[in-house]
Amino acid sequence: MQDIRVQADSLYKAGRYFDASIGYERILFESNDPSWQLIAIYGKTRCLKQEGLYDQGMTFLENWQAYPFPDSSQAEIHYQQALCTYLGHHFENVLSLVDRWSYEHGGRQPTPMLVVLKILALNELGRWKEASDAYHTFVAQRGLAVMPSDLYQHVPHLKSVEKAQWLSQFIPGAGQFYAGRPGEAIFSILVQTAGIWFAVVSFEQHYYVSAWLIGAALFGAFHMGGVRRAEVLVRQYNRKKMLAFNEAVREQLLTLLQQ
């Protein structure tokens, strides 16, 4: 087993994560020794995370959750599963895994990083009150002489996708303005106005087909496109705000863990 592990570790260090994961899988296949199995489980999990295969990592670790390893090892597997679940953007499942901790590891305090994942997952779901409560409990438990700044006094204001759609339907360009993209809004207004103007002029000159096929079609295409674009822009705006806030929370909590 030692030779296989050395080879797998070397492949991992060389960035050949898929090949390394095969080596760790071989250890799992050939060894019944729990200590070797744990080495292989952790190694394969590292490979899957490096490859961005978080869903596979989540499923892989789930298959080993019930194996009779020592509780400390089961706890680490539990945490790694929650981490893969978070990285895979399955935020509700992260909360479920956190809730399962007390049932599966009775008497053992959750690892601090598991609590951090819970807070970040609640942020992603926009459950600000629960996230704030978990955050303040976590900070209080650190027993710090000087309390850090309360980030939840500045929760990001997210914009409404429905409002952006409604504005775009009734006021050309308004949805893009609402999403914070005035340049796109002005362009949309100009194009839709040009479509209406062309349709009116063509109709007055009895070019009815041109009025319909070009003018009305141009207006309709950019009008509906503007509605969809406003939705995309608002989602991008909200995601940017969410990522910035979550990064600030993550950095602060990790700093607290090091104190």
N, C-alpha and C positions, 0 to 999 in steps of 0.2 A: 504493500500500500504506500510505503514511503516514497518509492520511486515514482509512482503515479502522481502522488501529491506534488512532488518537486517539479515534475514536468508540467502539471496543470498550473502551479503557481508561476512558473517561468513564462508560460503562454499568457497568463493574465497580465504579468508585468510588461510583456511585449505588446499588449493591446489586442491580442488575439482571443477575444472574450468567448466567441463561439467554440473555438477549439478547446479553450480551457474548461468551458462548461461540460464538454464531452468527457474530459478527464475526471471531473468531479462526479459526473453521472456514473462513470465506471467504478469509482470507489463505492458509491451507493449500491451498485449492482453486485459487487464482489464481496463486500464486507458486511458482517453482522455486528461488528463492534460499534457500540453507540458513540464512542469518542471519535472514531473515523467517520461515522455517518454525520456527526455534527460538523466536523471539518468540511466535509463535502457539501452539506446543506448550505453553510455560510458561504463557501466558495462559489457555488452555483448561483446563489442569490446575488452575490456581488457582480457576477458576470451578466446576469439578466438585467440588473439595474444599469450597468454600464452600456448595455445595448438598447436601453430604453424600453425593454419588454416588461413593463410593470405589471400588466395583467397576467402574464405568464408567471411572474414572480409571486404574485398574490395567490394564484391557484397552486403553484408548487408548494408554497409554505403551508397552505391550508391542508394539503395532503399529509403533512407531517405534524400537524397540531396535536393530534390525539396519541402520538407515539409516546411510550413511557420513558421519556428523557427526564433527567433531573429538572426540578421546577425552575431553577435559574436558566437552564437552556430553553425550556418551553417558553419562559417569559421573553427571552431574546427572540425566539422565532415569532412569537406573538407581536412583538414590536416591529420586527422586520416586515411582517405581513401588513401591519398598519401603515408602515412607511411606503411600501409598494402600492398599497391601496390609495394613499394620498397622492403619490406621484402619478398614479393613473387617473386622477381626478374623480374618484368615486367617494365623494365627501360624506355622503350619508353612511356608506359602509365603514368609513373610518370611525364615525361616532358609534356604530354598532360594535366594532371591535374594542373600542375603549370601554363601552358598557359591559362587555363580556369579561373584562379583566378580573373583576372582583369574584366572579363565579368560577373562573378557571384557575385563578392564582390566589385563593383565599388567604388573607393575612399578609400578603406581599403588596407593598405600596407600588403603584404604577411607576414605571420609569419616568423621570421628568420629561424626557423627549416625547413620550406618549401623550402627556398633557399638552405639550406644545403643539403636537399634531392635531389634537382635539380643538384647541383654540383657533388654529389656522383653518381647519375644516369648517368651523362655525362661521368664521369670517367669510369664507368662500360662499357659504349658503346664505349670507346676509342675515344671520341670526345674531344680531349685534348684542342684544341684552344677555343672551346666554354666553356669548364669547367674552363680553365684558366681565360677567360674574366669574367665569373660569379664570380669566386673566388676573383679576384682583385677588382671587383666592391663591393662585399660583405665586404671585408677587409677595403676598402676605406670608406665605409659608417659607419664603427664603430668609425671613428674619433679618432684613437689611437695616443697617443704621440709617442710611439715607435712601429714601424711596425714589425710584426713577420717575420720570415724567409720565403722566397718565395719557397714553396714546389714544385711549377710548374717549377722551374729551374732544377728539378731532376725527371722528368716524367719517369716512368719505361720503360725500353726497352723490349718490348714483342717480342717473337720469332714467326716465321712463321710456321704454321702447314703444309702448302704446301711445304715449303722448307724441313722440316723434312721428309715428305713422299717421296719427290724426292730423297733426299740423301739416304734413306733406300732402295729405289728401285734399285739404281745403285751401292752403296757401302755398303756392309754388316756392320751393327753396326754404320754407320755414323750418322744416325738419332738419335740414343740414345746418341752418343757423343755430338751432337748439342743440345740435350735437357738437357745436363748437368749430364748425368748418365753414366760415363765411365765404371763402373763395369758391368752394363747390356750390354753395347756395346761390351766389350771384350768377355763376355759369348756368345753373339749372333754370333760374328765372329768365335769363336772356334767351336760352334755347326754347323754352316753353312759350315765351312771349313771341319769339320769331315764328314759331309754328302757328300760333293764333293769328298773327299779322298776315302771314302768307295765306292762310285759309280764308281770311276775310277778304283780302285783296283779290284772290283768285275767284272767289264767289261773286264779288261785285263785277268782275270782268267776264263772268259766265263760264269760267273754267272750273266747272263743278267737280270733275274727276280729279283734277290737280288739287283742288281745295281739300277734297276728302283724302286722297291717297298720300299726299305729301304733307300738307299743313296739319290736318287733324291727326294723321298718323304720327308725325313728328312730336306734336304736343302730347298725344297719348302715350307714346313710348317713353318719353322723358318724364312724364308725370308719374307713371307706374314705376319706372326705374328710380325716380326720386324717392318714392315711398320706401322701396326696398333698400335703397342706399342709406336713407336716414336710419333705418333699423340697424344696418350693419355698423354705421358710424357710432351710434349710441352704444351698441354692444362693445365696440372697440374702446370707446371712451371709458365705459364702466370697468372693462377688464384692466385697462391701464391704471385707473385709480385703485382698483382692488389689489393689483400686483404690488403697487408702490406701498400701500398700507400694510399688506401682509409681510412685505420684505422688512418694513420698519419694525413691525411686531416681532418677527422672527429674529432679527438682529438683536433687539433689546432682550428678548428672552434667553437667547444663547449667551449673551454677555452676562446675564444674571446667573446662569448655570456655571459660569467660570469663576464666579466670585466666592 
